[in-house]
């Protein structure tokens, strides 16, 4: 019996197949689901403290990274909950907490980050403080994802009473993160898109959102919550939405899905 003669595969098919294998194995194309949310210390618009409700909203979005503002730790007003630790337990995401001040009623008040990825480094840096105003800070983590790629993820909550103070705080943030490389910056900036605060941020960052308002949750008229990113050569916005939940907090959460490019 004659042996079958092998049919050579076209060179172009081999080249395309090899490219696909290399591209996928290198982990170049990946997604990042990012949520930014001022949780109002877990107290909803119905005046109820219900952090399980907050955690449920977060989990439903299947985020990789979450930036949270207005987070209590061991404060009397929120039943002495360690809210970052409790959200870690309820969502299954690693929590990192950053204190901005000691609350008058006891305990601490600050910001937090939740991460699905391993956190390699974290730090909390005080931001410029104007006399008579609340302290503010920048919480940063470096995470590892998709075949050892590194990302700097930062969270802040800026002064709500002084535009001059916010501008100085953003200038400091820009300086702290100027060499960050692949980076995402989230926060409650307490400033609309046309403000000097946001124009200063845009000197270094790109806004991932549109003009959709995020505050208040019951009557949204102002955009003050943001997700910024850089560089545009590495991150591409695939999806962005403001979640319409008018009960869990006084802010609306912002979700952005990024594609990470080589």
C-alpha positions as CSV (number, residue, x, y, z in Angstrom):
1,X,0.0,0.0,0.0
2,X,1.4,3.4,-0.9
3,X,2.1,5.7,2.0
4,X,0.1,9.0,2.0
5,X,2.1,12.0,0.9
6,X,2.0,14.7,3.6
7,X,0.5,18.0,2.3
8,X,2.7,21.0,3.2
9,X,1.0,23.8,5.1
10,X,1.1,27.1,3.4
11,X,3.8,29.3,4.8
12,X,1.4,32.2,5.4
13,X,-0.8,29.9,7.6
14,X,2.2,28.9,9.6
15,X,3.2,32.5,10.1
16,X,-0.2,33.6,11.3
17,X,-0.5,30.6,13.6
18,X,2.9,31.3,15.2
19,X,2.0,34.9,15.7
20,X,-1.3,34.0,17.5
21,X,0.5,31.6,19.7
22,X,3.2,34.0,20.6
23,X,0.8,36.9,21.2
24,X,-1.5,34.9,23.5
25,X,1.3,33.3,25.4
26,X,3.0,36.6,26.1
27,X,-0.2,37.9,27.7
28,X,-0.2,41.1,25.7
29,X,-3.9,41.7,25.3
30,X,-5.7,41.7,28.7
31,X,-8.6,43.4,30.4
32,X,-8.7,45.5,33.5
33,X,-12.0,46.2,35.2
34,X,-11.7,49.2,37.4
35,X,-14.3,50.6,39.8
36,X,-14.2,54.0,41.6
37,X,-16.7,54.5,44.4
38,X,-17.3,56.9,47.2
39,X,-19.1,54.6,49.6
40,X,-20.3,57.2,52.1
41,X,-18.9,55.0,55.0
42,X,-21.4,52.3,54.1
43,X,-24.4,54.5,55.0
44,X,-27.1,54.6,52.2
45,X,-29.6,57.2,51.3
46,X,-32.1,55.4,53.6
47,X,-29.7,56.3,56.5
48,X,-28.9,52.6,57.1
49,X,-25.4,51.3,57.7
50,X,-25.2,48.3,55.3
51,X,-21.7,47.4,54.1
52,X,-23.0,44.1,52.8
53,X,-25.1,46.1,50.3
54,X,-22.0,48.0,49.3
55,X,-20.1,44.7,48.9
56,X,-22.9,43.2,46.8
57,X,-22.8,46.2,44.4
58,X,-19.0,45.8,44.1
59,X,-19.1,42.1,43.5
60,X,-21.7,42.4,40.8
61,X,-19.3,44.4,38.6
62,X,-16.5,41.7,38.8
63,X,-13.8,44.3,39.3
64,X,-10.1,43.7,39.2
65,X,-9.3,46.9,41.1
66,X,-11.5,49.2,43.2
67,X,-10.8,52.7,44.6
68,X,-12.9,53.5,47.6
69,X,-13.4,56.9,49.3
70,X,-15.0,57.7,52.7
71,X,-14.0,54.5,54.5
72,X,-14.1,54.2,58.3
73,X,-11.9,52.0,60.5
74,X,-13.0,51.3,64.1
75,X,-15.1,54.4,64.3
76,X,-18.0,54.7,66.8
77,X,-20.3,56.2,64.2
78,X,-20.1,53.0,62.0
79,X,-20.2,50.4,64.8
80,X,-16.4,50.2,65.0
81,X,-16.3,48.3,61.8
82,X,-12.9,47.9,60.1
83,X,-14.6,48.6,56.8
84,X,-11.7,47.9,54.5
85,X,-11.1,44.5,56.2
86,X,-14.8,43.7,56.1
87,X,-15.1,44.5,52.4
88,X,-12.1,42.3,51.8
89,X,-14.0,39.5,53.6
90,X,-17.2,40.2,51.7
91,X,-15.8,40.6,48.2
92,X,-12.8,38.2,48.2
93,X,-10.5,41.1,47.1
94,X,-7.3,42.1,48.9
95,X,-7.8,45.3,50.8
96,X,-5.3,48.1,51.4
97,X,-6.3,51.0,53.7
98,X,-5.0,54.5,53.9
99,X,-5.8,56.7,56.9
100,X,-6.3,60.4,56.3
101,X,-7.4,61.5,59.8
102,X,-8.5,60.4,63.2
103,X,-12.2,60.9,63.5
104,X,-13.6,63.1,66.3
105,X,-16.0,60.4,67.4
106,X,-13.2,57.8,67.6
107,X,-11.5,55.6,65.1
108,X,-10.1,56.5,61.7
109,X,-11.3,57.8,58.4
110,X,-9.7,57.5,55.0
111,X,-9.6,55.7,51.6
112,X,-9.0,52.1,50.5
113,X,-8.1,50.0,47.5
114,X,-9.4,46.5,46.7
115,X,-7.4,44.3,44.4
116,X,-7.8,40.9,42.7
117,X,-4.1,40.9,41.9
118,X,-1.1,40.4,44.1
119,X,-0.1,43.7,45.8
120,X,3.6,44.1,45.6
121,X,3.9,47.5,47.2
122,X,1.7,50.1,48.9
123,X,2.1,53.5,50.4
124,X,0.0,56.4,51.7
125,X,1.3,59.9,51.1
126,X,-0.2,63.1,52.7
127,X,-1.2,65.8,50.2
128,X,-0.7,69.6,50.7
129,X,-2.9,70.8,53.6
130,X,-4.5,74.1,53.9
131,X,-5.1,75.4,57.4
132,X,-8.6,74.7,58.6
133,X,-9.3,71.9,56.1
134,X,-9.3,68.1,56.4
135,X,-6.1,66.3,55.7
136,X,-6.1,64.4,52.3
137,X,-3.8,61.7,50.9
138,X,-2.8,59.6,48.0
139,X,-3.0,55.8,48.4
140,X,-0.9,53.8,45.9
141,X,-0.4,50.2,45.2
142,X,1.7,48.4,42.7
143,X,0.0,45.2,41.4
144,X,1.2,42.4,39.2
145,X,-1.1,41.0,36.5
146,X,-1.0,39.2,33.1
147,X,2.4,37.5,33.0
148,X,4.3,39.7,35.4
149,X,3.1,43.1,34.1
150,X,3.2,45.8,36.7
151,X,0.6,48.6,37.2
152,X,0.5,51.5,39.6
153,X,-3.0,52.1,40.9
154,X,-3.7,55.2,42.9
155,X,-6.7,56.5,44.8
156,X,-7.5,59.9,46.4
157,X,-10.3,62.1,47.8
158,X,-9.6,65.8,47.4
159,X,-10.7,68.8,49.5
160,X,-14.4,69.6,49.0
161,X,-14.2,73.3,50.0
162,X,-11.2,74.9,48.3
163,X,-10.4,74.9,44.6
164,X,-7.0,76.4,45.4
165,X,-6.4,73.4,47.8
166,X,-7.5,70.9,45.2
167,X,-5.2,72.3,42.6
168,X,-2.2,72.1,44.9
169,X,-3.1,68.5,45.8
170,X,-3.4,67.5,42.1
171,X,0.0,69.1,41.4
172,X,1.5,67.0,44.1
173,X,-0.2,63.9,42.8
174,X,1.1,64.6,39.3
175,X,4.6,64.9,40.7
176,X,4.3,61.7,42.8
177,X,3.2,59.7,39.7
178,X,5.1,61.4,36.9
179,X,7.4,58.4,36.4
180,X,4.7,55.7,37.2
181,X,4.6,54.2,33.7
182,X,1.5,52.1,33.3
183,X,-0.9,53.8,35.8
184,X,-4.5,54.4,36.7
185,X,-5.6,57.2,39.1
186,X,-9.1,57.2,40.6
187,X,-10.9,59.4,43.1
188,X,-13.5,61.7,44.3
189,X,-11.9,65.0,43.1
190,X,-14.8,67.2,44.2
191,X,-14.4,69.2,41.0
192,X,-16.3,69.4,37.7
193,X,-14.5,68.8,34.3
194,X,-14.2,72.5,33.5
195,X,-12.4,73.3,36.8
196,X,-8.7,74.2,37.1
197,X,-8.4,71.1,39.3
198,X,-9.3,68.7,36.5
199,X,-7.4,70.7,33.8
200,X,-4.3,70.3,36.0
201,X,-4.9,66.6,36.2
202,X,-5.2,66.4,32.4
203,X,-1.8,67.8,32.0
204,X,-0.5,64.3,32.8
205,X,-3.6,62.0,32.6
206,X,-6.4,61.1,30.2
207,X,-10.0,60.9,31.5
208,X,-11.5,57.5,30.9
209,X,-15.0,58.8,31.4
210,X,-17.6,61.0,29.6
211,X,-19.6,63.8,31.0
212,X,-22.1,61.7,32.9
213,X,-22.8,63.1,36.4
214,X,-21.8,61.1,39.5
215,X,-23.3,63.2,42.3
216,X,-25.7,63.1,43.9
217,X,-27.0,59.6,43.5
218,X,-30.6,60.7,44.0
219,X,-30.3,63.7,41.7
220,X,-27.1,63.4,39.7
221,X,-26.1,66.8,38.3
222,X,-22.3,67.0,38.7
223,X,-19.4,64.9,37.6
224,X,-16.9,64.8,40.5
225,X,-15.7,61.2,40.5
226,X,-13.0,60.2,37.9
227,X,-10.9,57.4,36.6
228,X,-7.7,58.7,34.8
229,X,-5.1,56.7,33.0
230,X,-1.7,56.7,31.2
231,X,-0.2,56.1,28.7
232,X,-2.8,56.0,26.0
233,X,-0.4,53.8,24.0
234,X,-0.9,51.0,26.6
235,X,-4.4,51.5,27.8
236,X,-7.6,51.7,25.7
237,X,-11.1,52.2,27.1
238,X,-13.4,49.4,26.0
239,X,-16.4,50.3,28.2
240,X,-17.3,53.0,30.6
241,X,-20.5,53.5,32.6
242,X,-21.8,55.3,35.6
243,X,-23.9,52.8,37.7
244,X,-27.4,54.0,38.5
245,X,-27.8,53.1,42.1
246,X,-29.6,55.7,44.1
247,X,-29.7,54.0,47.5
248,X,-26.3,52.5,48.5
249,X,-24.3,55.8,48.7
250,X,-24.7,59.5,47.9
251,X,-22.3,59.0,45.0
252,X,-22.7,56.9,41.9
253,X,-20.0,54.3,41.2
254,X,-17.9,54.6,38.0
255,X,-16.8,51.5,36.1
256,X,-14.2,51.4,33.3
257,X,-13.0,48.4,31.4
258,X,-9.6,48.8,29.9
259,X,-7.8,46.8,27.3
260,X,-4.1,46.6,28.0
261,X,-2.0,46.8,24.9
262,X,1.7,45.7,24.3
